[in-house]
């Protein structure tokens, strides 16, 4: 158990819908990262937050957005969902902005029908 | 951004044998990390080797780093069925902006058969 929690575990929804994925980092970790893992794209970095501020962006679509709240939990919002958005979404956390080791949550499996 | 490329893509061995996976990257690094992912689960950090280190051990894991060849290898000795997983390397460079994203390759899928 990494100490990072993600909810929900599974999510099944329809195209065009909007969903919110939630992540609670390890106690004391200030940095949160979101990754998407799909069969065709592999594991892709989406975005990083540190202490409430966005710090790095990766291959994140405009239909996706994220935020980190004062209690350091983070949410990833996915809107206008498409079939291709079906994937595992992982959250990871680390102590500092430039920590070496990231601790991954168990992931949320999103299925878009 | 720095991405590691793992080789081979897939590896199938018998329990008790050693498994070696390789990683190549393109630009300078501060460190290189290896992660393991069991099917459908989150990644687990295995080991980190800094750019000024050549070899590092952790239990049955041995990692080497050759910065002149921009390559690293992960050796798992006396493999067990529980080692069956995908293994990813993450070459890491501290950018001046301070951000910390890890870029993962496609990984090596290791299958250890009893």
Interface residues (C-beta under 8 A of the other chain):
Chain A: X2 X4 X31 X33 X42 X43 X45 X48 X55 X56 X58 X88 X90 X92 X94 X97 X98 X99 X100 X101 X102 X103 X104 X105 X106 X107 X109
Chain B: X1 X31 X33 X35 X40 X41 X42 X43 X44 X45 X48 X88 X92 X94 X97 X98 X99 X100 X101 X102 X103 X104 X105 X106 X107
